[in-house]
Amino acid sequence: MSTMVKQRLSNYIGGEWISSKAREVLPVPNPATEEILAEVPLSTQTDVDAAVEAAQRAFETWKEKPVTERVRILYRFRERLVEQVDSLAETVTKENGKTLSESRAEIWRGIEVVEFATGMPSLMKGEVTPQVSRGIDMEMVRYPIGVVAGITPFNFPVMVPLWMIPLALATGNAFILKPSERTPLSAVRLMELAAEAGVPEGVLNLVHGGKEAVNALLRHPGIDAVSFVGSQPVAEYVYKTAAAFGKRVQALSGAKNHHIVDVDAHLESAVRAVAGSAFGCAGQRCMAGSVVVAVEPIADRFVELLKEAADAVCVGNGLDEGTAQGPLIRAEHRDRVLQRIEQGLAEGAVMLRDGRREMNELARGYFLGPTILDRVQPEMTVAQEELFAPVLSVIRVADLEEAIRVVNRSRYGNAAVLYTESGRAARKFREEVQAGMLGINVGVPVPSAYYPFSGWKQSFYGDLHANGKDAVEFYTRKKMVTSRWFGRDG
């Protein structure tokens, strides 16, 4: 099945590709060329019902399969992914716009989670305490929770589904993926590779769609848990709605990540890290650095070097060699970003580097070049709201104390970074900053698969994060068994 020609995509339910009952479809354009790659159906309640029914049937058998046999399938899945990295990266680049190197990096990050999940025979072991009282033993045993729904965003169409699928399946659950309707082609390919690896029919399903499909999943009595990654307003809605219907929920949300450049920072290294964080993936990632807090007196020199780095970024089609930044996902998203830039200028920010230049130079595609706004104040909208674009705000402060206060006043707490050569400053930053993922001279401090992706405040809704031991906890539930045995004469 070719996924890179214009076609109406099908849902994957019970091991079969089934046409959606939906009448409404959306085009899937290549954001760099505006070429239409496919049409994606906006699936209905009926489609979701069919997927849940298939998953429930499959779960009854899958949960009984020994964990060692489940992970053998994941080993084969991992091998299929490795074999297809280049072709899968091309699919990601065509439907998302990021560069091929960024697409490959995303896929390898997803493969890392598959590798972590193959350790499930050890990860989901229970615990036993013998003789808690005279003749009484106590044990904790883990079980899968049932049918899990995963609702994933456009910006990492391979990696984020792989944050969920391998761990949910390894722990014995059945899974229904609702990928972003903006980037559905990568998800289609994931289903094909999983089937080739031997994932049984119904254990893994895919339902395309938008709000109607999401609401059907959140409310369906046959869904036991929901994993979500997306924007803050939608994350809050998903969390509240699914929880109201009795489901376990983890909802990874938005971000406004601050990078503090202290007086003793190695400026050239800091500039490279900040530019890569802010403009990589066109700023369309929740770990992107979107605010730089520059401590005087190095601010002027840092900003000068930062502009030089931004000017050197080659903007264009992610398939072209030498491209360092691709387009935004859609024209309407770019329009919203442009409005925010104008609002920032109206509020008093100073345009240091205008990315609209590349937008005007490239005739087709949804491009916006690296944009830097200087002299931003913490109360400005551009400093507070997630833009999801290659737009970087520069705030100037007197010292590290003030910088940390700026970071902590944000309603988000996803990530924060400090550039310094001082261990004392680094420790102060670690102890006082209110964010879940911290970098010390590291521009994109994404934890490895065996640690949790641990956003704070309005960057996360729930109790158990994605990846690491948190994910094992999220995809399993516990039985506590207290036992006493009597002899024939007892």
N, C-alpha and C positions, 0 to 999 in steps of 0.2 A: 504493500500500500504506500504510494508516494504521498508525502505530506507537503511538498513544496510546489504544488500546482493549485490553481484556483479550484476549489471544491467546497462542498458543504460537508463539514465534519460530522462524524457520528459519535454517539456515546458508546462507552465500553462497559457493558453490563453482563455479568454472568459468563464472561469469557467470549462474548460476541460483540461485534460492532453493529449497533442498532440505531437506526435513524430516530432522531428526536421527534416528539409529537408537536414541537413548537412550530408556530408559523413565522415567528419573528427571528431574523438572523442579523448578525453584524458583520461587516467586512473586517478582515484582518490585514491591514496594510504593512508593508515594510516601511518603518518610519524614516529611513534614509532616502528612499526613492519614491514612496507613496504607491508603489505597485501593490495590487491586491493579491495576497497569497492564498487566501481561503475565505470561506464564510463560516461563522460559528453560530450554532443555534442557541437561542436563549431558552433553555429547557424549562419544562413545566413541572408542576407537582406530580403529574403522572410519571414522568421520567424518573424523578427522585424516588417515588414509590417503588418502581421496578428495581432500581439500584439497591434500595434498602432490603427489599425482599430477597434479592440474589445474595447480598452480603450476609443476611441472617442465616440463610440456608448453608452457605459455605462455612460460616463461623462454627457451626455445630460439629463439623468434621475437622476443620483447621485447628481448633483449640485442643483437640485430642492428639494431634500429631506431635511427637516428641520434639522438644525444642532443638535438639541436635539435627533433626531432619529439616526443620524450618530454616535453620541457618545455613544448611547445605545449599538450599535454593538461593539464599542471599549471596553465597559465594559465587554461584553461577551468574546471578544478576550483576554482581560486581565485575565479573569478567566481561560480560556483554557491554557494560558501560565503558570499561577501559578500551575495548576494541572499537567503540563508536565515538570516542571523545571528539575527534575532528569533525565528523559529519554532524554530530549533535551540536557542537559549537557553531557550526554554520547555520543550523536551524535557529539557535538562540539569537545569533547576530541578525539574521534576516527578520525575525519577528519582533525583536526587542530593540535592536540598534547598537548595542554595545560592541566593542571591538572583539575580534576573534580571540585575542589573548585574554581579555576579560571573561569571555564566554568559557574558554578552556579552564580558567582558574575557578570559575563558578562550578563547573562540572566536577573538577577534582575535589572541591570542598564538599560536594554532595557525596562523592565516592567515599570520602573519609567517614561520613556518617554510616554508610553501608558497612564499612570495615569495623566501626565501633559496634554496630548491631550484631555482627557475627560473634561477638563475645557474650551473647545473651545467656548461654548455659551457665556462665558464672554470674552475670549481672543480675539475673532474676532469682538467684538462690534465696531460699527462706532462711529463717533463724530458729534455733532450738535452745531452750534453757531447761535442762533436766533438773528434777528435784527442786522445783520452786517452793514446794512445801512437801511434807512427808508423803512419798508415793505419788506425787503429782508432777507431771511434765507439762511444759508449755512450748508451743511451736507457732511460728508465723509462716504461712504459705502464700505465694503470689499466684494470682490467676489473671487472665486477660479480662478486660472490661466488656468486650462485645464488639459492636460496630462503631467505628470511629470515622468522622467526617473531617477532611482537611480542606480548608479554603485558603488558597495561596495567591500571592500578588504577581504582577507582571514583571517586576524588576529582576527576579531571580527564578525564572520559570523551570529550571532543573533543580537548583540547589535547595530551594525551600520545600518542594514536594519530597525531596530526599531527606530533609530534616525529619519528616513525619513517617513516610511509608516504611522504611526498613525497620524502624524501632517498633512501630505499631504491629507489623507483621511478625517480627521475631518474638514478640511477647504473646502472640497467639490471637490477635484481633483481626477482624476483617476491616477493610478500609474503602472509603469512597472519597475520591479526589474531585473537588470543584476548582479547576484552575482558573486563572484570570481569563476573562473573555478577550483580553487584549493580546495574550500570548498563549494560545491553546495548543500550538503545534508541537512544542517540546513535550507537553504532557502526553500527547498522542504517542509520541515516540517512546516515552517511558513505559507506557502500557505494553507496547509491542515488545520491548526488551524484557520486561518482566514476564510476559507470557512465554517468550523464548527460553527464559531461565527456568520455567517450570512452576511459576506461581499458579495454583489451581484456579479453576473457573469460579468467579464470584468472590474470591478472597480480596481481589483488588479491582475496583471499578472506577469509572470516570464519567462524570456528568458535566457537560458544558453548561454555561449560562451566566446569568446576572443575578439581580436582586431576587427574583421569584425563586430561583433554584436555591439561593442562600437561605431565604426564609423557610423554604420547605425543609431543608436540612436542619435548621435550628429548632424547628418545631416538631419534627417527626418523632413519634414515640419509639421508633425502632433505632434511633441514633442514641448511643450511650455517652459519647464524648465528642468534643469539637476542638480541633487545633486550627488556629487562625493566625495569619500574618498580613498586616495591611496598615492603612492609615488610622490615625487616632479616633476620629469620629466613628468609623466603621468598627474598629476594635471594641470600643465601648458598647456599641449597639449589639455586636455579636455576643459579647460577654454577658450583658444584661438579659438579652433575649434567650440565649441557650440555657443560662443558669435558671431563668424563670421556668423553663420547661424541664428542669431537673437533670440537666446534663453537666458533666464535668467539662470545664472550659479552660483553655490557655489561649490568650489573645495577645500576640505581640503587636505593638502599636507604633506610633510615630516617634520622631526624635528631633532634637535640635542640639547637635553635638558641638561642644565648645573645645577649642584648642588654645591652651595658654602658652604663650612664648615668653619665658622668663628672661631676666636680664643676662643670665649666664648661659643661655642656650647656644648650641652650635648652629648659627643662623643658616648656613647653606643646607645643612641636613634638615633643619626644621622647615625650611621653604620647600624642599623636595617632598617631604612628608605631607605638609599641609596642602600643597597643590595636587598631589596624587589623591589625597583623601577627598578634597572638595570637588575636583573636576573629573576624577575617574568615574566610569559608569554614568557620565553626564550628571553626576550628583544625585542620581536616582537610586539611592540605597540608604537604609536607615542608619548605617554606620558612617555616612559621609560627614566630614567636617564642614559645618556651615557657618560657624562663627569663630573668628580668631580674636583672642583677647591678648593684645600685645602690651607688655609692660614697658613703660618708659624707663630709660632713654633709648632703647633699641628699636622703638616702633618705626621711626622714619626709615632706618636702614632696612628693616625687615620688610616693610611695605614696598620699598623700591625693588628689592630682590624678588618679592612675590609677583609683582607686575611683570618683571622680566620672564619669570617662569610661566606665567599665564600666557604671555605673548608667544611663547615657544610651543604651546600646545597645538598640535595639528588636528583640526576639526574636520570630520568628513564621514564617509561611509565606513562602517566598521569592518567591512570585508576588504577594504583597500589597505595595502601594506603601508605602514608609517602613520596611519590614523591613531591618534591618542584619545580622542573623545568623539563619540557618536552623537546622534540626535536625541531629543526628548521623545517620549512615547507617542504623543498625539498633538495635533495642532491646538486643540482646545486647552490642553495642559500648558503648552507654551504661552498661550494667550493669558492664562491666569498668572503665570510667572511674570510676564511682562507688566501686568497690572501691579503686581507687588513691587517690582523694581521702581516703577513710576511713583508708587506710594512712598517708598523709602526715600527717593529723591525729594519728594514734596515735604517729607518730615524732617529733612535737613541732612541726609546722607550725601556724601560726595562721590561721584562716579570716578573711580580710579581706572577701571578697565571695563569697557563696554562690549559685552558679548553679542550685542545686536549687529555688530559688524559682520560676523560670520553668517548670521541669519540672512543678511541682505546679500552676501556674496554667493551663497549656495541657493540655486534657483528652486530646487525640489528638496523635500524632506523637512523635518520639524527641528531644525537646528537652532541652537543658541550657544554661542561661544562662552568661554570662561568670563565671568562677570565679577568684579570686585567693587564693593561699596565701602568707602572709608568714612571715618568720623561718625560711625553708627553709634547711637545711644541704646542702652539696654531696653528702654521702654518702647523703642520703635517696633513696628509690626515685622519688619524684615529680620529683626533680632529675636523675635518671639515665636513666629509661626514657621512650621516646616514648609519649605518651598519645593523640595524634591527636584532640584535643578542645579546647574553649575554656577550658583550664585553664592558668593562668599562675603560675609559682613565682617568688617574690622572694627573692633571696639578697643579703645586705648584706655589704660588704667595706670595708676601710680605704682602699684606693687602687687605682690602675689596675694596678699590678704584681700584686696579689692577684687582681684581677678576671680578668686574662689567665690566671693559674694555674688559676682555677676553670674557665674555658672549655676549657683544654687538657687537663684531666684527663678530659673526656668521651670515651667510646669512639667517638662520632660526630664528623664533621667536615664537615658539609654547609654551614652558613652561620653567620656571626656578624656582629654589628652593634655599632658604637660611636657614641654620641652625644657630641659634643664640639665646641668651637670652636677647639681647639688643633691646629695642623698637626703639632707635635711628637708629641702623643699619638696622632694619627691614623697617623703614620708608624710609630710603635712598634707600634701595633695591627696594621697591615698586615704588618710584618716578623715578628712573634712569634706571632700567633694561628694555631692549627693547624686551619684550615678552608678550604675551596676557594672559597667565594663570600662576599665581605665587603661590608658596607655601612657607609658613613660618613654618618650622619644619614639613612639610607634604610632603612625598616623591612622591606621585602621586596626584597632585592638579587638579583632574578632576571636573569641575563644575557640580552641580546637573542639572537635566533636565530643570529646569525653568530658567537657566542662559545660555548664549551662550557659545559654545566651540570656544573660540576667539583667534585662532592663528594669529600671525603677520608675516610680511615680506614674505619670500618664504614658509612659513608654511600655507599660505591660499591665494586663488585667488577668488576674488569676493568682495561683499560689505556686504552681510548679512550671518551671520554664522549659523551653525546648532544649533538647540535647543533654548529654551527660546523664548523671544518675537521676536528675529531675525527670527526664523523659521516661526512664524506666518506671519511676514512681507514678507518672501520669498515666501511662498505658497499662498499668496493672492495678488490681485491688487485692486487699489482703484478707485472709481468713486467719483468725487466732483460734488455735485448738488447745484446750486445756484438758488433759486426760489423766485418768487414774485407772489402774487395772487391779482387779481382785482375783485371788486364787479361788479354787473350788470351795474352799472352806471359809472364804472371806465374806 
